[in-house]
């Protein structure tokens, strides 16, 4: 019987300043303006902000639309 490890996997990204792949420290998941998910954090070595775009789009919250009522029709007037 195998036990699952309770180790938390840190997201990995590329640090532009160190020019190496490293684990992202203080990682926070964000949603960008276009609806895609991303992870933002810091490089453990130099402290530069690291940003990794995740695959897929975020699911938008279910919007409840109000029923549409038709505009009142006015009868034409004779000239």
LINFEN-V572345 format. One record per residue. N is the residue number from 1. RES is the residue in one letter. SS is DSSP state (alpha for helix, beta for strand, coil for the rest). PHI is phi in radians with two decimals (* if undefined). BURIAL is 1 if it has 16 or more other C-alpha atoms within 10 Angstrom, else 0. Layout:
BEGIN
n: <N;N>
res: <RES;RES>
ss: <SS;SS>
phi: <PHI;PHI>
burial: <BURIAL;BURIAL>
END
This chain:
BEGIN
n: <1;2;3;4;5;6;7;8;9;10;11;12;13;14;15;16;17;18;19;20;21;22;23;24;25;26;27;28;29;30;31;32;33;34;35;36;37;38;39;40;41;42;43;44;45;46;47;48;49;50;51;52;53;54;55;56;57;58;59;60;61;62;63;64;65;66;67;68;69;70;71;72;73;74;75;76;77;78;79>
res: <X;X;X;X;X;X;X;X;X;X;X;X;X;X;X;X;X;X;X;X;X;X;X;X;X;X;X;X;X;X;X;X;X;X;X;X;X;X;X;X;X;X;X;X;X;X;X;X;X;X;X;X;X;X;X;X;X;X;X;X;X;X;X;X;X;X;X;X;X;X;X;X;X;X;X;X;X;X;X>
ss: <coil;coil;coil;coil;coil;coil;coil;coil;coil;coil;coil;beta;beta;beta;beta;coil;coil;coil;coil;beta;beta;beta;beta;beta;beta;beta;beta;beta;beta;beta;beta;coil;coil;coil;coil;beta;beta;beta;beta;beta;beta;beta;beta;coil;coil;coil;coil;coil;beta;beta;beta;beta;beta;beta;beta;beta;beta;coil;coil;coil;coil;coil;coil;coil;coil;coil;coil;coil;coil;coil;coil;coil;coil;coil;coil;coil;coil;coil;coil>
phi: <*;-1.69;-1.79;-1.40;-1.40;-1.65;-1.30;-1.47;-1.52;-1.44;-1.18;-1.93;-2.51;-1.84;-1.57;-1.24;-1.28;-1.42;1.00;-2.64;-1.47;-2.49;-1.31;-1.50;-1.63;0.97;-1.23;-2.30;-1.46;-2.22;-2.00;-1.37;-1.03;-1.47;1.66;-1.45;-1.54;-2.61;-2.05;-2.19;-2.89;-2.19;-1.35;-1.19;-1.55;-1.85;1.47;-1.20;-1.20;-1.96;-2.41;-2.22;-1.50;-1.60;-1.31;1.42;-1.75;-1.27;-1.39;-1.24;-1.13;-1.18;-1.67;-1.71;-1.69;-1.39;-1.13;-1.56;-1.79;-1.21;-1.25;-1.16;-1.68;-1.74;-1.22;-1.22;-1.74;-1.48;-1.77>
burial: <0;0;0;0;0;0;0;0;0;0;1;1;1;1;1;0;0;0;0;0;0;1;1;1;1;0;1;0;0;0;0;0;0;0;0;0;1;1;1;1;1;1;1;0;0;0;0;0;0;1;1;1;0;0;0;0;0;0;0;0;0;0;0;0;0;0;0;0;0;0;0;0;0;0;0;0;0;0;0>
END
